[in-house]
Amino acid sequence: MRLVQFRDLDGSRKVARADGDGLRLVEHTTSVYDLVLEASRSNKSLEGIVLEKLSHGEPIDYDKVISDNRLLAPLDHPDPAHCMVSGTGLDHLGSALARDAMHANPDKESDSMKMFRTGLEGGKPKSGEIGSQPEWFYKGDGSSIVPPGHPLQLPSFALDGGEEAEIVGLYVISDSGEVLRVGFALGNEYSDHVLERQNYLYLAHSKLRDCSIGPELLVGRLPASVSGNVRIVRGDETIWSSPFQTGETNMTHSISNIEYHHFKYRRFRQPGDVHCHFFGASILSFSSGTRAKPGDVFEISSPEFGCPLRNSVARENAGSPTIRDI
């Protein structure tokens, strides 16, 4: 089952199941977040709640929703401050090689490759065991998530704005503090790779950028292997394109191990909060020397996730912060 959030023609929020013939409305609800909490409180599955509320009327024209730019992220929180966006890197061979190329020292193994090797050796523990700890980074709160179809902002201080095609785990914390795995979505963990290359310690700064998730939420478990394609379009021309492979089969860490090392922190289990966690990229256009410019469009697609995730790049017009004593 794949779910979509969007705005109706009157601006109201809607939730629908993505079907082959369009979008089938989930009645009497305005958010996946509310559906998840309802399922938890009634001791039902999310899929079961959706089927109970599924409309039997005519499907909604999905293509029109997309062309009207009315898509929303497939999971959000009414208060963006209660949505945490985070991620794990160096868990795919491609990401490790790309990071190593940025910071490699010919005289010794880089920290990136050490972290990658740690994942290879202990990132997929046996049931009941705790595996090695993966890399972790903070991306922002819910305000950093740009809806599908909307532009990713390139700040005036940014040195680069490059795509990172990834899978994103989507979670809601229940009233009792239990972690509810809602499902997974495509994501673009848009970052500043030129800044990161200057110094490894700039990694945290390079991640504080917009991102995008969706448009469809795959309810339930992630397939063991996920294949897809990512490309950058400039005008009518595709200037870069590559297939990518992800999912546990292609990763050094299991999904459960990454989840454990994120949610082991009590502060990440606050009732009612939403978490969106990126699981790492296997391929980067940056590694091939491609640089996206304002007006370019990123497109990330995978058959398991329905419609592609598309976002353009736009120059941000926000000014410098005002700081004063008080």
Number of C-alpha atoms within 10 A of each C-alpha: 15 21 27 26 27 25 17 14 10 6 9 9 16 20 26 27 22 24 15 10 11 17 21 23 24 24 15 12 16 17 21 24 20 15 21 25 19 16 16 20 12 10 9 13 16 20 17 11 17 23 12 10 14 17 17 10 8 11 17 17 12 21 12 11 17 15 10 12 15 19 24 25 19 25 30 26 19 12 12 16 13 18 24 23 23 21 23 19 20 30 29 24 18 18 21 23 18 19 21 20 14 19 17 16 11 7 6 7 12 17 15 23 17 14 19 25 17 19 23 17 14 18 24 21 15 9 8 6 8 15 22 18 17 22 17 18 16 15 26 20 20 23 16 19 25 20 24 28 24 17 23 28 23 23 17 12 8 18 15 20 26 24 31 24 31 27 24 26 25 24 23 27 21 20 15 12 15 15 21 16 17 21 20 28 28 28 30 30 28 25 25 22 24 18 19 21 17 12 11 15 11 15 17 13 15 22 22 17 20 23 27 25 29 32 29 29 28 24 17 15 12 17 13 13 12 18 15 19 17 25 20 26 17 17 10 6 9 13 15 17 16 13 14 21 21 23 21 20 13 18 24 22 29 21 18 16 19 23 16 14 16 20 14 10 9 9 8 16 21 17 16 19 23 30 29 26 27 28 29 26 27 24 26 21 20 18 16 10 9 13 18 22 17 16 15 20 22 29 20 26 21 18 11 16 23 19 18 21 25 24 26 21 21 18 15 15 10 9 8 8 6 5 6 5 3 3
